[in-house]
Amino acid sequence: MRRGGCARTGQCCRDLAIEIPRSWARRPRVARLMQAWYRYIYNFQPTGIVNETWLQFSCGNLTGRNECSIYPFRPTLCRDYPAVTLFGHAKVHK
């Protein structure tokens, strides 16, 4: 279990990765649909697909001062970071 608090570097908001099944990642239309969904629902801006199973994003809610502009209403993914169990083999920011 990871522990810690926000150091306000903005790194975790600039480099988000969400794992999708490999079969979805192989279908460009499905990957684009997932990117569009995360962009619409969370304002996560797609930056590419990594390792064929990870959708990479940056958060559009991060301000220039490395603060969340929607902090009271942030997604569960953000609320639970870093205290949730990490599945997969993603690089974890310090």
N, C-alpha and C positions, 0 to 999 in steps of 0.2 A: 504494500500500500504506500503510495506516495503521500507525502505530507508537505505542508508549507503554506505560504500566503502570497499575496500579490506583491511583487517587487516593483510594479509599475514600469516595466521595461517595454511592454507592448509586444514582446517576442511571441508569446503564445497566441496573440490575436492576429499577428501578421503572417503566421505560418501554422494554419489549422490543417489537419488531415483527417479525413473520414474514410474508414475502410468500407468497401463494397465487395460483394462476391465477384470472383474472377470472371464468371460467366457474364455478369453485367458490364464489367469493364471492357470486355472484348467487343461489345456492341456499342459503337459510338453514339447511336441515338439514345440508348438507355443512359449512358454516362452523361450525355448532354442534358437529358431530362432530369437526372439527379442534381446536376449542377444548377439548372434553372430552378428547381424546387428549393434548394438551399439558398439561392440568391433571393428568391421571392419571400420565403418564410423568415429567414434569419439575417438577410443582407450580407451573406458571405459571398465574396467576389471570387469566382473561380480563377485559379492561376495555373492549372494543369492537372494531369494525372501522373502519379508517381508509382513506380514499381507495379504497374498494371492492376493494382487492387486498391489504391488510395486516391481519393479525390482531394486535391490540394486547394485551399482557399486562403483568403485574407479577410478579416472582418471589416465590413464597411461602417461599423459603429465605433471604431477606435478614433479618438480625437488626436490632434497634434501634440497634446500633452500626455499621451499614453493613458488616457482615461476612457472608460466606457460611457458613451453618450446615452445608453439605455440601461445603466447598471441595475436599477430596481426591477427591470423587466427582462433581464438577459436570459438567454436560453439555458436549459438544464445542463447542456454540455459545458457551458461556462460556469454555472453555479457549482457544479460538482468538481471542477478541476481545482487542484490536483489530487483530491482525496479519493477519487474512484480507482478501482482496480484497472490496470492497463492490460488490454488484450492485444495480441499481435506483437509486432516487432518494430514499433515506431520509436524514433529518437525522442527522448523527453528533454525539454529545456531545463536548464539549471534553475 
